[in-house]
Amino acid sequence: MPLICVCSPKGGVGKTTLAANLTYALARAGSKVLAIDFDVQNALRLHFGVPLSDERGYVGKSSESFDWSQHVLGAGSNMFVLPYGEVTEQQRVEFEDKLTNDEHFLARGLGTLLNYPGLIIVADFPPGPSAALKAMTPLADIHLVTLLADTASMSLLPHVENNRLTGEALNHKHGHFFVVNQSDSRRQISRDVTAFMEERLGEQLIGIIHRDESVIEANASQKSIFEFSPASAAAFDIEIIAKKVAAKLGIKVGDGTVHNMPRMSAGL
């Protein structure tokens, strides 16, 4: 069960869009993939066609439910999503308190999913340090840190390198890697920052995603970039990143077989 964490030291960098499209890319290759949202903004579900009015999610029920898999929603061929859900402030605080103070809380809630054969999990986190990101560290196989090709993101590299996201090494298994998003060759500053990132990060830079208006339009249509504009530069870039991640984690291309698991409401 490979577990991929997508995080960033700052917001507005396209982190959730990357998590969603990475899910699509891995599913297209034949694997069963579950996208989990740990961000109170509850936006990940929108990338999978879940209506804005659908308030379902696992966080509001997490205190009384020890198995969060019952809140999984089907999201198309080979894809599933576990939305954060609409919650009260008290529910949010209680959830984060349990993540911080109960070391078994996360593993218990995700236990069924973590042990589901052949399932890849892509987890999306709020920007910056968070209780969820810290709690996930012992379970995660790889972290993808998303940054923009701009000076603000460049200035936050030491923030990641000095372990300020979790207070410890970001990943203890396959390591953490960077994705530079919205690199625009038409703008000098973007070219300069991209070149700096390439030199500074070396092999830790797992991919560069070119700025592509199709991504914004795909998001507005609640579609993946692969559905909306399969020949776009961004689709190609994300496909390459997905293949690199799969190679690092030893993910074999699945055969699309649906294994029976009665407790899964979404038919995993």
Disulfide bonds with the S-S distance in Angstrom:
none
